[in-house]
Amino acid sequence: MSLFLPLIAASFAAEPEFAETDKSLEEAEAVQLKLSAEAGASWTTGNTDFYTGQGTLMGSARWSANKVSAQAGALYGKGYADLDADGVLGEDERKERLESARRFFADARYDRFLNDKNSLYVLGGALQDRFAGYDRRTHEQLGYSRVLVASATTHAVAELGVDFAQEDYVAGVDPSAANILAGRVMLGMSQAFNERVGVAEQVEVYENVLDLADLRVLNTASLNVGLSQKLSLKLSHQLLFDNVPVSGFQKLDQTTMLTLVVGVL
């Protein structure tokens, strides 16, 4: 995944949320549905010529002491490449666009709430990211979620679990596959400074229990500025650090996104 700043993005989301309990069990008797979508694009022509598009779908259903949530997304880009590295895109190099980004992912999760602040969860997901070395990566996860702070302006949650991943790498990588058992720790927080401005931060750490050098850190930070009752502007940054990446690939990936958020539910 490459650095990505879309020029135009649209999202149908009421508010950012962590995948955990966020309402009391008494408030969850009726089915509560949420659905959001985000899309962004960047296109450059002239001396350079490339385009990139990204989209994400997220949804959840909450009833009684149960919650099912899912999300899926894609990042794709193509452009002309300076194959001879002379700093100029020649006519021969403009004949065919080459892929510069291709990432697809999907996750589904079930939470069972024990009380207002505690829940158990199970999750399954899949990923394809050729530019990070993954031809296919599936994983299963289970764990415990705990709300640390819940107020009108501040929300904080912590999660602890285990993750089992099956990784198949792109051609040319040796070894060609691996299975990884990792412990997972997540801390997330959102803070509203006033009715219009708020921030959110989520940090996940995965530690391979069989190889302690294999540490992965995922960090997502966002700034939300309300434009009206239904519209807000969101600037987000995602960082993925893998201390033992797929052989031949970089340790660090970053994504920056500017999004227009439209509240629906």
PADRENNU-234978 format. One record per residue (C-alpha): residue in one letter; z negated, x, y negated. Coordinates in steps of 0.1 Angstrom, whole numbers, plus 5000, padded with zeros to 4 digits. Layout:
<nodes>
AZXY/...
</nodes>
This chain:
<nodes>
M500050005000/S501050154966/L499750104931/F500949764920/L500749604886/P502749274885/L504049154852/I503748784860/A501248624885/A500048274892/S497048164912/F495647824921/A491947904926/A488847744912/E486848064913/P486448384933/E484148364963/F482748574991/A483048465027/E479448345031/T477148055024/D477247944988/K475847594988/S472647435003/L473047255036/E472046935019/E475146954997/A477447025026/E477246695045/A480746585034/V483846795041/Q484447025012/L488047165010/K489247464989/L492847594986/S494147874965/A497448064961/E498348374942/A501748534935/G502948824915/A506049034909/S507349344892/W511049434886/T512449744869/T516149824862/G517950104844/N517150464851/T514850344878/D515550034899/F512949864921/Y511149534927/T507849444943/G506349104952/Q502948994964/G501448664975/T498248544990/L497048205004/M493348125009/G491647805021/S488347685035/A486747375049/R482947325048/W481047045066/S477347015076/A476247365088/N479847485095/K482547655075/V486047765085/S488047985061/A491348175063/Q493648385042/A497048535045/G499048765023/A502148985019/L503249274997/Y506849374998/G509049604977/K512449774976/G514150024953/Y516750294950/A515350634959/D516150974944/L517051134977/D518051474963/A515051494940/D517151584909/G515351324887/V518551104884/L519650814905/G523250894913/E525950644922/D525650734959/E521850674957/R522350324943/K524350194972/E521350074992/R517749984983/L515050135005/E511749975013/S508850104991/A506149865003/R505649625032/R502249485041/F501349155058/F497849035068/A496048735080/D492348655087/A490448355100/R486648315099/Y483948075112/D480448065097/R477447885112/F474647835086/L471147875098/N469647765064/D470447785027/K470648165026/N471448275062/S474548245084/L476248395114/Y479948455114/V482848545137/L486248665123/G489648765137/G492548915118/A495849105119/L497649355097/Q500949525095/D501349815069/R504150065078/F503450275047/A499850325059/G500950405094/Y500150065110/D502849895131/R500149645140/R496449635137/T494349345150/H490549315148/E487649095158/Q484349085140/L480948915142/G477848955120/Y475148815098/S475348705062/R472448675037/V472448545002/L470348774980/V470548604947/A471848254938/S471548134902/A473647964876/T475048304864/T474448554893/H475448544929/A474848834954/V475348854991/A474949115019/E476549115053/L475949325084/G478149325115/V480349495140/D484149525140/F486449605170/A490049705161/Q493149765181/E495549985163/D499250045171/Y500950315149/V504450355136/A506950575155/G506250945154/V502450915152/D500551095179/P498550935195/S500450615192/A497450375195/A493650365193/N490750125197/I487950155171/L484450015173/A482750025138/G479649895121/R480249695089/V478149665058/M479249445028/L477649394994/G479149144970/M478149024935/S479548794908/Q478048774873/A478948524845/F478148654811/N478948324794/E481148024800/R484348224797/V483748584809/G482548704843/V482948994867/A482949024905/E482549324928/Q482749354966/V482249674986/E482749705024/V481950005045/Y483150055081/E481650335101/N483250435135/V480250445158/L482050695181/D483350925154/L481050945123/A483751125103/D485850805105/L484550615075/R486450345056/V485550195022/L487149895007/N486249804971/T487449504950/A486549454914/S487649184890/L487249074854/N487748694847/V488348564812/G488548184808/L491348054786/S490547684790/Q488647454813/K491347504840/L492947834831/S491648184833/L493048544832/K492048774860/L492349154862/S491549294896/H491649634913/Q491449704950/L490650044965/L490950145001/F489650485012/D490050595048/N488450935055/V490450965088/P493750795080/V496650755105/S497951105111/G500451205084/F499350945059/Q497250945027/K493550865026/L493650644994/D495550324985/Q495050124953/T496349794940/T495949664905/M496849304897/L496949084865/T496748714875/L496748374858/V494248154876/V494547774876/G491547574888/V492447294912/L489247194931/
</nodes>
